[in-house]
Amino acid sequence: MSQRVEVHGHTVSPEHYIDGQRVGSASTFEDRSPIDGSLLAEVCRGDAATADAAISAAVRAFPAWAALGPEGRAPYLHRLADLIDKHVDHIAEVECWDMAMLERSLKARVIGRGARNFRAYADLACEYTERVWESNGTTNRVVRNPSGPAVVITPWNAPFMLSTWKCAPALAAGCTVVLKPAEWSPLSCSLLFDLVDKADFPPGVFNLVQGIGEEVGAALTTDRRVRRLSFTGSPETARHIGRAGAENIVPFTAELGGKNPFLVFADADLDAAAAKAALQYDDAGQVCLSGTRLLVEESVVDAFLERFHRNVDAQVLGDPHDETTTISPLIHPDHLARVAGFVDRARANGDEILRGGKVSDLGGNWYEQTLIRPTSNDSEIVQHEVFGPVLTIQTFTTEEEAVALANSTEYGLSGILFTADAERADRIGRAVRAGTFWVNCFLVRDLTAPFGGAGISGIGREGGDYALDFYSDLKTLQILDGTVS
Ligand code: NAD
């Protein structure tokens, strides 16, 4: 009987899930709530032996899972999706304690997206049409072969949704998977594996390993039996994982940080632009896609700022369980110190703090929504991802200047533009370096669209067929015409 712990009325396993079973570890790490610092669980701290056991299970399970084909695998993914839908509240309540995203957002959309990920990829894998063509008297076809065991490493923000986003296409494509979630919010992914168990996945197909990145994470990514590495997190960690991939000749995708431009032109609907700009503080700014650099046409900056401040003034910092709260605490005291450090250095640099700039009076991990006017585009606060409720504001007078500012960091994850001019929308949408660019909207995504980053925001694309291709070895099968019947 595996061990379980009580988390505010929910029971959660602090153990790994390997080869269809809960498995413990001799050592553990503390998982504390960002809301009140309380100890939620002592979670199993995987080591090299844990990584070896999980990958061995994935290797053993791979041939039979691959042989099922997309149609044979789809029912498992659909069953899991249905189970997620039935347990949305349970998962949302635990993730709220563990990561402090607003409970109502988790319940209304974020956790349900996990179910949609499994359903969408199960269906998409079945719909694949092989490209077939004639050349040199032969028939060519492009066949997708599952590539082998995959390791998926995920960050602490939106842990359930982001993990399902990566694991669903891997499983649908026929890979077996070892998932390692982040150590600051490990619990909702553990709940996923209660459902994997209920959905009767064959043992070893889908495994969970808990632990510290530099320990079990490194052991997983350097194992030569792994055939795909899929990572979401910071550029620093991506460099480690990239080196492991290079050593073992293993393809990897990396979805990394952003320092995304939020452009506002004088012809834009300023009410809509300011309202969306204020929403960049959602989840305390711990969203990789957030438009953290406000770039506003000089002639409307005062009108924009007046509207922006009005929207931010209406936001409420508080307990993410509370219906009236709009801004939650940061994930961890160490992260709070990191965010505060960025702002303190900006202040010391002479950058102007237009609002916020300090830990909230609520104490704990809450940090005030902060807006900074930098002295220069080279300021650290403009050039580096903070991953907290900190925005900068700069102005431009021409479209060329706006694009140059937008493209002036090493990142290239997303971009947001507010304008009423269709030609400008097209020109700027093409010119700004970004994996995803939104015009007059934000965070609306189609799961079949490619997703990823340019520059140091990432390598490779996931989403739709792009993800299924990544988890497959594409093969050209060529048969001489007239030789087979
Ligand atoms: P992180 O890089 O510190 O950690 C991410 C994961 O990597 C964790 O599971 C961690 O345990 C693991 N890890 C750390 N060192 C490792 C190693 N040496 N080998 C293997 N695994 C290791 O990132 P984080 O702080 O958890 O997440 C925040 C970052 O993630 C931000 O930069 C944010 O922008 C980015 N992010 C990007 C996207 C996207 O889709 N582009 C989405 C969410 C978050």
Residues whose N, C-alpha, C, O or C-beta is under 5 A from the ligand:
A	BS01	NAD	I153 T154 P155 W156 K180 P181 A182 E183 G211 I212 G213 E214 G217 A218 T221 T232 G233 S234 T237 H240 E255 L256 G257 G258 C288 S457
